[in-house]
Amino acid sequence: MSEYGMTHWPDADEIQARLDRLVQQPMRPIRADRMREYHAWFNKNCAKSKTLNEEACKLIPGGVQHNLAFNHPFPLAINRADGAYLWDVDGNRYIDFLQAGGPTVLGSNYGPVREKVLELLNSCGPCTGLFHEYELKLAQEINRHMPSIEMFRMLGSGTEAVLAAIRAARTFTDKVKIIKVGGAYHGWSDQVVFALHIPGTGALEAVGIPRGCNKDTLEFFPNDLEALASLLDKNEDKGGTACVIVEPFGPESGTRPNRWDFNQKVRELCDAHGTLMIFDEVVTGFRVGLGGAQGYFGIKPDLTTFGKCIAGGYPAAGGLGGRRDVMSVLAAGVEAGKARAYVGGTLSANPLSCVAGYWSLVETERTQACQKAGRAGDLLAAGIQDMFDRKGLPFVAWNHSSIVHIETAGAMLVDIMNPNAFEEAKARKVMMEHMGAAYTAEGIITIAGSRLYTSLADTDDVVDAALAGFNRVFDGIEGV
Ligand SMILES: Cc1ncc(COP(=O)(O)O)c(C=O)c1O
């Protein structure tokens, strides 16, 4: 367990009870006068970003191409990244707790990996379409850290990895149904844009997706193993369940944390039903420890999806690995007569992604990045929760290693059974966006105002500076 940054697994029921209390009471947003000051700060200090965004909106739908970049009051244009910091085009410096959305546990633009990438670019360029030795080196490295990955395929993104995993599971088991946890995110492919963000919402967000695409996708509520058992039983009469896919820390990277024994119980239920268990380690893989969540829990999934850290912050970041017999259905030249699941991608497994992935894993091990980032996560979560307690705020902060959650608005935590659930979720989302803007104006970039990813670069000085910035924001909350 020493390679992990986690000293203990937080009590999921205790966190959930505090989150329930948070969303049962009125919101505690930032005071209007303080919010006006923050808006004024953006207009004064981020003028170039604002102009660029206005121009971008004319040609790019919404002005940005990734949800994470869509920040209130307008997206910032970033032109420099180094370690724990980002700089925008107006020259403002921010502490970077976005870390590209998770991939850079070594810190942004990490020099030793960049050197190896430049070496490769100078010799063969980013892509030839043919095999490169770094593909093998990366697969060997992953197999060394995660023995369940007996075979590995590199893909273009986490979304592609999940697509491939489901296809492989269906091919191997000859079953059709798939089961996910409500609220979990597994990318944006047709079959898994289902029960997104809020458990129980089913096809609500499946806009532009014909019902036929997700009619075999089923959801169960977080930690509700009885519901999972019942779905698996019911599916037995309908041709069976090909796979259960889980985010091992809980939906949305642990926003609703899993109980410690959840994954083990899912494993047992899958085994009892001849169903494959897929661990979606797109976030946890090589961020919480080189053995991933599976090493931490001591679970052997049948298939594991990767993204983000698999290419160390370089494009294209996706991969699928697992049992040799299951992965073999993805082989390009399997024996005649055997079922083959079609998986492709012109730029999949390009040398650029593989060299970056390989050296990132080597450097992550050498520098003990997961442990150090995890320690920074511990300090941040404890420091922020302490502020909430001292200021009498109902907000909740906790972390799983370098994944830190700060729930102030609880936008994704509203109960779908509440008759005003959608209005409530919308209002809470606005508060979350305001919180994100306030953190930014205080020099801290977060993920959508509710999550932080820490990195090797987060020294105690960085953590202290961040805590001072958070403190200024929380002093501006109504009633403090
Ligand atoms: C758990 C999980 N799975 C899959 C994905 C999709 O990965 P990508 O954005 O690379 O398509 C994400 C992205 O955030 C994720 O968090």
The ligand as a MOL file (V3000), in Angstrom:
LIG
                    3D

  0  0  0     0  0            999 V3000
M  V30 BEGIN CTAB
M  V30 COUNTS 16 16 0 0 0
M  V30 BEGIN ATOM
M  V30 1 C -14.2520 8.0570 -15.0480 0
M  V30 2 C -14.1630 8.5930 -16.4410 0
M  V30 3 N -14.3240 7.7570 -17.4760 0
M  V30 4 C -14.2230 8.1710 -18.7620 0
M  V30 5 C -13.9540 9.4840 -19.0500 0
M  V30 6 C -13.8560 9.9270 -20.4790 0
M  V30 7 O -12.5360 10.1900 -20.8100 0
M  V30 8 P -12.1820 11.1920 -22.0170 0
M  V30 9 O -12.5400 12.5620 -21.5600 0
M  V30 10 O -10.7270 11.0050 -22.2250 0
M  V30 11 O -12.9860 10.7470 -23.1900 0
M  V30 12 C -13.7500 10.3950 -18.0100 0
M  V30 13 C -13.4530 11.8080 -18.2900 0
M  V30 14 O -13.4140 12.6700 -17.4430 0
M  V30 15 C -13.8790 9.9500 -16.6740 0
M  V30 16 O -13.7340 10.7910 -15.6280 0
M  V30 END ATOM
M  V30 BEGIN BOND
M  V30 1 1 1 2
M  V30 2 1 2 3
M  V30 3 2 2 15
M  V30 4 2 3 4
M  V30 5 1 4 5
M  V30 6 1 5 6
M  V30 7 2 5 12
M  V30 8 1 6 7
M  V30 9 1 7 8
M  V30 10 2 8 9
M  V30 11 1 8 10
M  V30 12 1 8 11
M  V30 13 1 12 13
M  V30 14 1 12 15
M  V30 15 2 13 14
M  V30 16 1 15 16
M  V30 END BOND
M  V30 END CTAB
M  END
